[in-house]
Amino acid sequence: MAGETKNAKVLVIDDDVSLGRVIYFELKQRGYTVETANSGQAGLELFEKEHFDAVLTDLRMEGMDGMDVLQAVHDLDPEAIVIIMTAYGTMDHAMKAVKLGAADYVTKPFATDQLAFVIEKSIRMRDLEESTVNLRQQVLDRSRFANLIGESAPMKEVYRTAEKVAVSDAPVLILGETGTGKEELARAIHNNSRRSEQNFVPVNCGAIPEHLMESELFGHEKGAFTGADRRHIGSFEQGDGGTVFLDEVAELPPPVQVKLLRVLQEHQIMRVGGESVIDLDIRVIAATNQDLHSMVDENLFREDLYYRLNVVNITMPPLRERGRDVELLAEYFLREFATDKKMRLADQVYERLHQYDFPGNVRELRNAIQRAVVMAEENEIRLEDLPPQLREAKGSGRSKTLAFGGMSLEEIERKAIRQALERNDGNQTQAAKDLGIPRHVLIYRLKKYSISS
């Protein structure tokens, strides 16, 4: 852990230029990346532009003092580490700063070893707290829907329905475009059901040749057909006691639809070439990106099977309708793929993610982040690291769409930001929470639209 803190980036703010230079060189020698500022305002401007692991500020300065710096930094980033430098005569102010959120303080004159120890300790404590929060969230996720990410209104509706249906054995039909995460939802329902300790068997009906479909689903006996040199246990038997997930169920040929109807009605199967009926305790979850109701009208899908599968249906929303979920998913995939280093997304990347419609939905976003991690030359993913179709897309996203009253989405966004700032007396952290966006995205848009807080 100590090796990690030595790579940290520290901002030193002190109007004593000589002392600031001494601290600069001492910390540089210890492996820190250091920036200095000789006033509170200059330091704050640096902090708005760059990421720092810790801010070291003098308490007594002309103009914006250390207390002002502490408040301003925490308005920009509530989790930022701020360490106060103070003289013995102002210890009471230093203690007040700690109560207001400063990570620690050091008293002048101080030894360089003491200063380095305080910085390292503060960063370690911050990392430990982050790890604890992440661990708690992982435990919470595992108890609910560990493989689903999203806080948008459409996803909350998905969670509500899934929680209710998970405790039953009713068949579920999951609808939605390709790449929206239908299999992940099916797994979540299974994991929250009484069958969670049993098998979850996914079957891609569109990937199985028609002449092998019956055998793959229901199994076959030895000698049932040419090449059947041994007994084969099908997907439904493998899922006995658990859940079978039939993806692309609209691709099932009519003869197999008849046999699936029997599974749903009688909970029984017969292997191809077999003579005995096999009883099963099984739940069926199906999914499709097609309009099954229209296929019923066109006699392409059995009506009785449709209603058996469609006891409860859940629609997975496309990513373009999920708002800030695109950021949560991007950050989740970034942690998944950048396992050997700490990486972040540039503000321009967040902006582009919101502008792009993602026709491939969550799957396309996941592939885009994986590619970006491979292509990035530094610890920050930039626009040039994104796939060409995402990087070069112009005018295809939501930011160019006209909304009510003839206002563009940019105009609506400016108005929403101003109103959020007014409601919160200019507090950017609270305004960002009201808008449902990260603070750094709000700061980027304030600069983009030249809005003063």
WOBELPE-V272230 format. One record per backbone hydrogen bond with DSSP energy under -1.0 kcal/mol. NH is the residue of the N-H (numbers start at 1). CO is the residue of the C=O. E is the energy in kcal/mol with one decimal. If there is no record, write none. Layout:
nh->[NH:NH]
co->[CO:CO]
e->[E:E]
//
This chain:
nh->[5:6:7:8:10:11:12:13:14:17:20:21:22:23:24:25:26:27:28:29:31:32:33:35:37:43:44:45:46:47:48:49:50:53:54:55:56:57:58:59:66:69:70:71:72:73:74:75:76:77:80:83:84:85:86:90:91:94:95:96:97:98:99:100:101:102:103:106:108:115:116:117:118:119:120:121:122:123:124:125:126:127:128:129:130:131:132:133:134:135:136:137:138:139:140:141:142:143:144:148:156:157:158:159:160:161:162:163:164:165:166:168:172:173:174:175:180:185:186:187:188:189:190:191:192:193:196:198:201:203:205:205:207:212:216:217:218:219:220:221:223:224:228:229:232:235:236:238:239:240:241:242:243:244:245:246:247:249:251:252:257:258:259:260:261:262:263:264:265:266:267:269:272:274:278:280:283:285:286:287:288:292:295:296:297:298:299:300:306:307:308:309:310:314:316:321:322:325:326:327:328:329:330:331:332:333:334:335:336:337:338:339:344:346:350:351:352:353:354:355:356:361:363:364:365:366:367:368:369:370:371:372:373:374:375:376:381:385:386:391:392:400:401:403:406:407:412:413:414:415:416:417:418:419:420:421:422:423:424:425:426:427:431:432:433:434:435:436:437:442:443:444:445:446:447:448:449:451]
co->[1:2:4:5:33:54:35:56:37:15:16:17:18:19:20:21:22:23:24:25:28:27:8:10:12:39:40:41:42:43:44:45:46:9:9:81:11:83:13:85:59:65:66:67:68:69:70:71:72:73:77:55:104:57:106:87:88:90:91:92:93:94:95:96:98:97:82:84:86:111:112:113:114:115:116:117:118:119:120:121:122:123:124:125:126:127:128:129:130:131:132:133:134:135:136:137:138:139:141:145:152:153:154:155:156:157:158:159:160:161:162:165:284:312:286:314:177:181:182:183:184:185:186:187:188:190:193:195:243:245:203:247:204:209:212:213:214:215:232:272:228:221:225:227:220:216:217:234:235:237:281:239:199:283:201:285:203:287:248:249:253:254:255:256:257:258:259:260:261:262:263:278:219:271:269:267:242:244:172:246:174:290:291:292:293:294:296:295:302:303:304:305:306:173:175:318:319:322:323:324:324:325:326:327:328:329:330:331:332:333:334:337:379:381:346:347:348:349:350:351:352:358:179:360:361:362:363:364:365:366:367:368:369:370:371:372:344:382:383:387:388:397:398:407:403:404:408:409:410:411:412:413:414:415:416:417:418:419:420:422:421:424:427:428:429:430:431:432:432:438:439:440:441:442:443:444:445:446]
e->[-1.8:-1.5:-1.0:-1.8:-3.1:-2.4:-3.0:-3.2:-2.3:-1.2:-2.4:-2.1:-2.0:-2.6:-2.2:-2.5:-2.3:-2.6:-2.3:-2.1:-1.8:-2.2:-2.4:-2.2:-2.2:-2.2:-2.4:-2.1:-1.9:-2.4:-2.0:-1.0:-2.1:-2.2:-1.5:-2.6:-3.5:-2.5:-2.4:-2.3:-2.2:-2.3:-2.6:-2.2:-2.7:-3.0:-2.2:-1.6:-1.5:-2.9:-2.0:-3.3:-2.2:-2.8:-2.4:-1.8:-1.3:-1.8:-2.5:-1.8:-2.2:-2.0:-2.0:-1.5:-1.4:-2.6:-2.4:-2.6:-3.0:-2.0:-2.8:-2.2:-2.2:-2.3:-2.7:-2.8:-2.3:-2.3:-2.5:-2.5:-2.2:-2.6:-2.6:-2.5:-2.4:-2.5:-2.4:-2.6:-2.7:-2.5:-2.6:-2.4:-2.4:-2.4:-2.5:-3.0:-2.6:-1.3:-1.5:-1.8:-2.4:-1.8:-1.5:-2.6:-2.3:-2.1:-2.7:-2.8:-1.5:-2.4:-2.0:-1.5:-1.2:-2.9:-3.1:-2.8:-1.4:-1.9:-2.1:-2.5:-2.1:-2.4:-2.3:-3.0:-1.2:-1.7:-1.5:-2.4:-2.9:-2.9:-1.1:-2.2:-1.7:-1.7:-2.5:-2.2:-3.1:-1.8:-1.8:-2.6:-3.5:-2.0:-2.6:-1.8:-2.9:-2.6:-2.4:-2.1:-1.5:-1.4:-4.1:-3.1:-2.4:-2.8:-2.8:-2.6:-2.6:-2.3:-2.1:-1.7:-1.9:-1.7:-1.4:-2.5:-2.0:-1.4:-1.7:-2.1:-2.1:-3.3:-1.5:-2.0:-2.8:-2.4:-3.0:-2.8:-1.7:-2.5:-2.8:-2.3:-1.9:-1.2:-1.8:-2.2:-1.9:-1.6:-1.7:-3.4:-2.1:-2.1:-1.5:-2.5:-2.1:-2.1:-3.1:-1.8:-1.9:-2.2:-1.6:-1.3:-1.6:-2.9:-1.9:-2.6:-2.1:-2.8:-2.1:-2.0:-1.7:-2.3:-2.7:-1.3:-2.1:-2.5:-1.7:-2.2:-2.2:-2.6:-1.7:-1.3:-1.9:-1.9:-1.5:-1.0:-2.0:-2.7:-2.1:-2.2:-2.4:-2.2:-2.3:-2.3:-2.4:-1.5:-2.4:-2.4:-3.0:-1.7:-1.7:-3.0:-2.9:-1.1:-1.4:-2.9:-1.2:-1.6:-2.1:-2.4:-2.5:-2.1:-2.6:-2.5:-2.5:-2.4:-2.3:-2.4:-2.4:-2.6:-1.3:-1.4:-3.4:-2.1:-2.2:-2.6:-1.7:-2.3:-2.0:-1.0:-2.1:-1.8:-2.4:-1.9:-2.1:-2.4:-2.0:-2.3:-2.6:-2.6]
//
